[in-house]
Amino acid sequence: AQSVTQPDIHITVSEGASLELRCNYSYGATPYLFWYVQSPGQGLQLLLKYFSGDTLVQGIKGFEAEFKRSQSSFNLRKPSVHWSDAAEYFCAVGAGSGNTGKLIFGQGTTLQVKP
Amino acid sequence: DVKVTQSSRYLVKRTGEKVFLECVQDMDHENMFWYRQDPGLGLRLIYFSYDVKMKEKGDIPEGYSVSREKKERFSLILESASTNQTSMYLCASSFTYAGQDTQYFGPGTRLTVL
């Protein structure tokens, strides 16, 4: 069965420091992978996605993620974190057959940014 | 920009009430989804629909039903609300093109059942 694991429930970094959020997936075929961000009380906003091609994907707000098939990982990175990046981050894998586009989500990682 | 709207941001209902959560998207997307979000559990799929009048069960459909009479609108129905349905409910829509599909989310409805 498809699954997504985000090993870190909560991460705290200092403003200006680099960030890496981990995501591991289990999927039988080539996965479609996504990172979403959710600010408090808001819906989910798409940060970036990987469907095929270049394994290093650039997203909005200065985020990037790298697909590593050998490690079944899709980690999210940012070189310098801003206080406004404090939010909850979700990794997801496309799990649908046909054209339904179902997603399986990880449990989420809450990012706290220290001044 | 894709816009997905949900009828209420906050809703308080009593046990046993029938509850309707409405979701509307303005991008002519074929697919629509309802999730619930609970702390530590991430998002779990309740129901989805890939066409008007079509629906499929997700991972946790018990206690819920859905309706899709028009392409842009997807309703989630709690026939008899219970306290364990207190949660954040998120709607999403997407379309599939060249095998690629991206979901866009609404702002969510925080439902409290007393």
Contacts between the chains, C-beta under 8 A, distances in Angstrom:
chain1	res1	chain2	res2	distance
A	9	B	40	7.5
A	32	B	100	7.2
A	32	B	101	7.4
A	34	B	102	7.5
A	34	B	103	7.9
A	36	B	105	7.5
A	41	B	108	7.7
A	41	B	110	7.8
A	42	B	107	5.9
A	42	B	108	7.0
A	43	B	4	7.5
A	43	B	90	6.0
A	43	B	105	4.1
A	43	B	106	5.2
A	43	B	107	4.4
A	43	B	108	5.0
A	44	B	43	7.8
A	44	B	90	6.8
A	44	B	92	7.8
A	44	B	105	4.2
A	45	B	105	7.4
A	46	B	102	6.5
A	46	B	103	7.8
A	46	B	104	7.0
A	49	B	102	6.1
A	51	B	99	7.7
A	51	B	100	5.1
A	90	B	42	6.4
A	90	B	43	6.9
A	92	B	43	8.0
A	94	B	101	6.8
A	96	B	101	7.5
A	99	B	30	7.8
A	99	B	31	7.8
A	99	B	50	6.9
A	99	B	96	4.1
A	99	B	101	7.0
A	100	B	31	6.3
A	100	B	48	6.5
A	100	B	50	5.1
A	100	B	56	7.3
A	100	B	96	7.9
A	100	B	101	8.0
A	101	B	31	5.5
A	101	B	94	5.0
A	101	B	96	5.8
A	101	B	101	3.2
A	101	B	102	7.9
A	101	B	103	6.6
A	102	B	33	7.8
A	102	B	45	6.5
A	102	B	48	6.6
A	102	B	58	7.6
A	103	B	43	7.9
A	103	B	45	7.6
A	103	B	103	6.1
A	105	B	35	8.0
A	105	B	42	4.3
A	105	B	43	4.3
A	105	B	44	7.8
A	106	B	42	5.7
A	107	B	40	6.0
A	107	B	41	6.5
A	107	B	42	4.4
A	108	B	42	5.3
